[in-house]
Amino acid sequence: MGRLEANFDGETVIVTGAASGIGREVARRFGAAGASVLVADVAEEPKDGDVPTHELIEDEGGTAEYVETDVTDRDQLEALVAAAREFGGVDVMINNAGLYVGGSVLDLEPEEFDRVHAVNARGTYFGTQVAATDMIERGEPGCVVNTASISSSHAQFDQVQYDSSKGAVRMITRGSALELAEHGIRVNAVAPGQIATEFLEGWTEEATEKAASDDLLKPVPLGRAGTPEDLAGAYLYLASEDASYVTGEMLYVDGGWQVF
Ligand code: NAI
């Protein structure tokens, strides 16, 4: 089977959480499609110690810049969007930075709850706010693509705090799509299933055992974990003109997990 050819020549794309994992591959694909990419992350180096994402994109002939950004801080998000103006202004905002915190609803500490919600929910909300405000001020409506999760709609053991933060991403996507439509700004989300990255460091053995014993983590129909490469095309599609009549949508890329 062939691949769709994407063309984002002349467009500026911000990808948060782009040092590693899914965001790194999404940033790379936008760079390969001609976009100027702002790689926004708390870390410049990827978790596996490989070359930084902006260098990878440049090595492949693209244009990219690393902007150190903590998405929990709205001032830093505003500085990020201001940095995009040097490339003409943000056209596509990918709110992807995310954090997993495991633990039972019976004993999780308030600080841990706040930590995961600050990155996953608040980071997505204010990432959307600052990007949309800038698009409206420039009179250049673009689009927002958030990283939701299978957890936006499906509960699993020992991760109520993560699931609720991703449930928030789902409703931030839908509510923002509703409000921003009159400005011509589309807002969608990609909902990954189980993706092989270094993300799940905090996933406890106990949680895995419970999930398996209660048959909640049903086998993925396609029979394997996904990869960042499996996901990236969904972001490019949702950010493209081919998705011009798509907003408020959550596109599952999960090997069929959510059909259970
Ligand atoms: P990852 O851990 O490989 O990458 C996450 C990136 O976010 C890292 O580069 C990290 O430095 C960055 N980050 C963390 N906190 C940040 C902050 N405050 N400000 C800016 N950047 C920050 O994880 P992965 O798998 O690539 O996850 C990306 C997104 O996909 C997350 O939103 C995650 O919740 C979501 N997701 C991942 C799944 C998986 O199975 N890997 C499944 C469903 C959703």
Residues whose N, C-alpha, C, O or C-beta is under 5 A from the ligand:
A	BS01	NAI	G17 A18 A19 S20 G21 I22 G23 A40 D41 V42 A43 T69 D70 V71 T72 N96 A97 G98 L99 V119 T147 A148 S149 I150 P192 G193 Q194 I195 T197 E198 F199
